[in-house]
Amino acid sequence: MTPQIKRTIICGTDFSENAAEAVATAAALAQKSQKALALLHVADQFNTYGDDTVALNRNLRPARERLKQEIAKCCTSVAGVSGEVLHGQFAEDALVDFAAKHPVDLLVVSAVSKTAFDHWTIGSVSEEIAETAPVPTLTVRSSKPFEAWVRGERALKIFVASDFSNYSDAALRWVGELRNLGPCEVTLVYVASLSEEEKRLGSSKKQDADENQPSIRAILERDLREKATQILGIEPFEILVRTGAGKVDFQIVNLATKGQADLLVVGTHQRQGFTQLARGSVSRGILRHAPMSVACVPRSSCAVSAVPPCRRVLAAMDLEESGTRALAYAYSLVDHGGTVCLAHVCNPAASSRGDKAPTGKQSARHIADYTEQLQTQIPAEAAEHAVKSEIRVVENPNVIEAICQAAEAFNADIVCVGGNKRPGAAARVMGSVTLGVLQKCQRPVLVVWPARD
């Protein structure tokens, strides 16, 4: 009963009622995707019989007979069903090892199963598999939504725990594969810390933090929509952004529950040991508390685009020759139809006279003057290539911080800065601003050096 070596969905079963939900879901997905299905049962986890093959086979015979019955049930809807009784390892290790050694696309387990040793409960097998498996792991609570989806009776309602990491990208790509199989109602959920986003985006500090939330949410929704469109293609999908305090996993589960999600998908860092204790695990919290089925997708399981897009380029402008060079490369890098942001940071003290802080009118006049100067720097060829231009002038004594914040707020794919001299002796040669942006900016940075003498 060894499974065939081809793209396969595998499902672990202990023959319990809850495991039957996982088997039914795995069979439905195999039928929908036209993939093979392999049912796996783990017995003699403590390797009781050692090298005694006769005793081992005698002990495994009931499990093999039961597995044949499970295979027969699945054969009515799935072509290419096989099975195997594994032994000598704990269930989580056996299933993960099998997935690593075979061309497996998905590993399915039940969320809760009440066996004698309670090996299939949340907090043991399903969590261990999700944190170590090289392929996406689907932990099933109910098979009904998946079976109805396969029969074409309804769309599958999917919530995706999202952020701006590669792990979230992997989750979206996996959801994209499901959308290719049948209709899905997809909602991206992002829970952000308001204070962290204010610092990252450079939002102004206000007495009432609630005043900042709408503008920050608008930026986050815009960036998530761009990211989702790049991965999932055309809409429809929905975006839910929440800013506030509290545990991220609880808030995501709460939103998915209110939205009556059939499936909650999350990318996983697969942290283990001390790292998991120190930094926590959103995916583990979601897996443990979600009342719906949960898919955990490791970053390594989904192919990443080899050539990233360059739709939004920020040019750090100092109104000198170095800024002009950075701007020229910004327009040469941006994709057709993309946007270049001309960003200039000025010192607030420059807009006032004497030692007094600038008034609102002085700051506005100062910013307007720089905006007019930057407007003249936009090349005429930009319109020919359908490239749009934006101008951002901000007052901030910390130029490095302001450039990094502008790059985040603009959602830049790359940042162009001008270097004043040829590289040689670090900060003395590069200039403190250029070096600071290289060190602190979370976006790719291109330093444009002057031509050789």
N, C-alpha and C positions, 0 to 999 in steps of 0.2 A: 504493500500500500504506500510506497514511497511517492511523494508528489512529483509531477512532471516538472522539468526545468524550463519554465517559461514564466512570463509575468504573472504573478500570483497574488491573491489576497489570502492571508492566513488568519485563522481564527482559533484561539485557545478555548477549549471547553473542558469543564469538569462534569458535564452531563446534568447540571442542576437546572432549575427553572430559569434562573437569571442568565445562565450561560446559553440557554436556548434563545433568548432575546439577541444575544451577540451573534449566534449562528445564523439566525434568520436575517439579521442585518447584513452580515457578511455575504450571505447567499444573494440577497437583493442587490447589493453593490456589484457582486461578480456578474450577475445577470445583466445589469445595466451597462457595465463597462466591458462586457464580453471577455472577462479575464477568468483564469482558472481559480479554483477555490481549494484550499488545503485546510482540513480540520486537524488540529493537533491536541492531543491529550498527554499530560505529563503524569507518569506513575513512578513508583519506587524512587521518590525524590532523594532519599537518603542512601541510595545504592546498597540496599540491604543484602542483595544476593551476590554482589561482587562479580566474580568470574564464573559463577555457577549458572551457565546458560540454560540448562534444563529447568532448574527451579525458577529462573527469571521468566522464561517463556510460559511456564505453567501459571505463574502469578499474573502475567500480563494478558493471558488469554481472555478473561472476562472483559477487560477494557477494550481489547481489539474487537471483540464481538459487538460490544456496545457502539464502538466507533463506526463499524460497518452499517449499523442501523441508522446512525446520524447521516452518514454519507448517502444512503439510499433515499432518505427524505429530501436531501438537497438536489439529488439527481433529477428530480421532476422539473426543476426550474433552471438548473445550471449545467452547462456542458463542461465536462472536465473537472469533476470533483474527486479529490483523493484525500488520504489521511495518513497519519502516522502517530504511533504511541511512542513518546520520548521518555527516557528514564535516566536516572543517575544524576540529575540536577534539580535544583529548585525550579519551580514553574517559570518564574520571571527570567532566570538565566537561560533555561532551555529555549524559551520562545525567542528571546533576543538573539541568541546564538544561531538559531535556525534562520531568522530574518537576515542576519549578517552573511550567512553562507549561501543563500539562495536569492534569486531575482524576485524579491518581494516588493510590492508597491504599498501595501497597507497591512497593519497588524490590528486585529479586532479582538477585544476582550470585553467581558461583562463588568459593569460597575460594581455590582454587589452580588456575592454568591455565598450562601451559608453552607459551608461544608464542615466536616469534622475538625479540620485543622484551620479553617477560616483563612486559607491562603489566598482567596480571591476577593477579599474585601478591599474597599478603598483604604489606602494607607499601606498596602502591601504590594501585591502583584501589579495592579494597574498603574500605580504611581512609579514603581521601579521600572516597569517597561517604558513608560512615557519618558523617563529621564535617562534611559540608556539605549533605547532602540534606534537603529540607524534609519528607520522609516517612520512615516506618520503612524500614530497609534490612535485608534478610535475606541473610546470607552463608552459602551452602550448602556443606556438605562431603559430605552423602549425601542422596539423594532418597528412599531406601527407607522411613524412618520416616513421612514425609509421605504417600507413596503408600499405605502400609498403613493409615494413619489415615483417609484419604479412602475407602478400600474398606471401612471399618468393621471391620477385623481387630484393631485394638488402639487403646489410648489413646495420645495424644501426651504424652511425659514432658518436662515443661518445668521448668527451674530459672530463677528470677528473681533477679538481683542486686538486693538491696533495701537501702534506708536510709529516712530520713524526709524526703527532699527531693521537690520537684515533679517532678524528672527520674525518680525511681523511681515516682512516681504514674503518669506517662505509660506506663512499661513495664507496669505492672499493668493499666492500662486496655486496652492492646493485647492482653495475654494474655486479658483478659475477652472480647474480641471473638473470639479463637480458641476459648474455651470455649463460646461461643454456637453455634459451628459444629459442634462434636463433642466427645467425651469427652477430657479432659486431666487428667493427674496433675500438679498444680502444687505446687512447693516454693519457698518464699521463703528466700533465703540472705542473712544479714546478718553481715558481718565487722566487728567493732568493736574499737577500741583500749580496753583495760581502764582505762588511766590517764585517758584523756579522758572515758570514761563515769563514772568515779569522781568526777571534777571536775564534770561536768555534772549528775549526779544527787545529789551531796552525800553519797556513800557514805562511811562511816567508814573511816579509814585503819587498816589492820591490818598486823602484821608479815608475815604470809603473804598475798600478794595473791590467792592461790587461794581464800581464804576469802570474798572479795567476789564471785567470779565467779558462783556460783549465784544470788544475789539480783539481781545486775545482769542476768544472762541472763533471769531471770524477768520483770523489768520490760520488757526489750526485746522478749521474746516476746509479752507482753501488748499492748504498743503496736503491734507489727507485725500482730498478729492483728486488732486493732480497725481498723487502717488497711486491711488486706486485705479484711476483711468489708465495710467501707464501699464499696470499689471493686469487688470481685469478687462481692459478695453472699454467699450462704450457703456454708459449707464443703461439700466437703472441700478442704483444702489443708494443706500441712505447713509448719512454721517451723523453720529451722535457724539458730541464733545461735552465733557463735564469737567469743570475746574473746581477744585476744593480740596478739603482735607479728608482723611480716612483711608482705610486699606483699599488698594486698587482692586484686588481680586474680589472683595465683597461688593464693591460698587459695580464692577462689570457683571458679576452674577446677578445682582439685583436688577440691572437694566435689561439683561437677557431674559430674566424671569418675567418682568413686566411686559416685555415685548413678545412673550410666548414663543421663544425660540425653540426650534427642534434640535438644533445643533449649535454648540459654542466652540469656535475654533481659536486656538492660541498657538503662537510660535513659542518654542521652548529653548532656553539657553542650555538645558541639560546640565545644570549645576549640581554638583554632588559634594558630600562631605562638608568640610569647614566653610567652603565658599557659599554653599546653600544656606548654612546656618547664619553666616555673617550678612549676606545680602538678601536672603529670602528668595522665594520662588512664586511668582504670580501664577504660573501654570499649575503648580502643585495646589495652591489655594483654590483655584478655579476647579480643578479636577476633584478636589475633596468636597467642595460645597455646592457645586452646580446641580440643580435638580434635573437637568436635561443631559443628553449625550454630549461628550466633549472629545474633540480631536486635538491632539498635541502634535505639532509639526516641527521637527528639528530643521535647522537651517540647511544642513548638509543634504537633506532629502530632495530638495527642489533645485532645479537648474537656475543659475543666475545669468542674466543678460550679459554677454561678453563686452558689449559696447554701451556704456551708459549714455543717456541723452544729455544734451547740453542746451536746454531750453531757456535757462535763466542764468545770466552771467553778471556778476557785480564787479564794477571797476572802481577801485579806491582812488579817488581823484584828489590831488593836492594843488591843482592849477599850475603845475610846473611841468617841465619836460618829462619827468618820470611818470606823471599822471597821464600825459598824452600817449605815452608808449603803452601803458596799461590799457587805456581805452581802445587803442587800435587793435590790440590782441583780443580784447573782449568782443568786439564786433566781428573779428575773424573767426572766433571760436563758436559763437552762438549759432544754433540750428536755424534753418529757414523758418520764419514765422515766430522766432523766439523773442526774448526781451532782454535788453541790457539796462542795468541800473547804474547810473552815474552817482556815486556816493561821495559826499564831501563832509568832513568833520571840521568844525571851526570852534575856536575857544570862546566861551561865553564872554570872557573879559574883553575880547576884541570889539564887541558891539557896544561897550559902554565907555564912558569917559571918566578917567580917574580911577579911584579904588572902589567906586560904588558898583553894586550889582546891576546888570542891564535891566531896563524896564521891558515890559512886553512889547511895546512899540519898537524899541531899539533892536530887540532880538528879531522881530518880524522883518524889519527893514534890512538887517544884516543878512538874514536867510534869503530874502528876496533878491538882494544884490548878487549873492553867490549863485542862486538859481538861474539868473539871467546869464551869468558868465558861463555856466555849465551848458546852458541851452545852445550856445554858439559852438560848443565842442562836438555836438552830435554830427557825424558825417552824413553827407547828402546821400551816399549810397545805401544807407540803412533802409530807406523806404523802398528802394528797388528790390531788396531781399525780404520785404515784408517783416523787417525787424522793428519791434517797438522799443521805445526808450522811456525810461523813468528817471526822475531826478530826486535824490534824497539829500537834503542838507540838514544836519543836526548839530546842535551846540552841545559839546561835551568836552571837558578838559582832558578826559582819558581817550585819546584817539584810537588806541588799539581796541579797547572795550567797545567803543562805538562802531568801529568797522565790523567787528565780529557780530555784534547785535544786529547791525543792518543786514549782514549776510543771512542771519537766521530769519529775520522778519521778511526778507525778500524771498526766502527759500532758494538761495542761490545753488546752482549745480557746481559752480566754480567761482573763485574769487581771483581777480587779477590785480596785482599790486606792482608798482614800479620800484626797481632797485636803483639806488643812486650810484653805486660803483660795482665793479666786478667782484665776485665773491672771493674772499681771502681770509680775513681775520674776524669772522663771526660778526658780532654786533657793531664793532668799530667800522667795518666795511659795509655791512648790509644796511645799517641804520636801525635805530631802536624800534621804529614803527614796523618796518618790514619783518624784522626778526620776531617781534611780538605777535604779529598776525600769524606768522608761520607756526609759532608755538601754541597759540591759544585758539585759533579758528578751528571749528569742527567741520568745516567744508574744505574740499580740495583747494589748494592755493597755487597759483602760477605767479612766479616772480619774473618780471620782464626787465632784463638788464640792458643798459645802453650798448650801442654798437661799439665794436672794437675800434680803438684809435688807429 
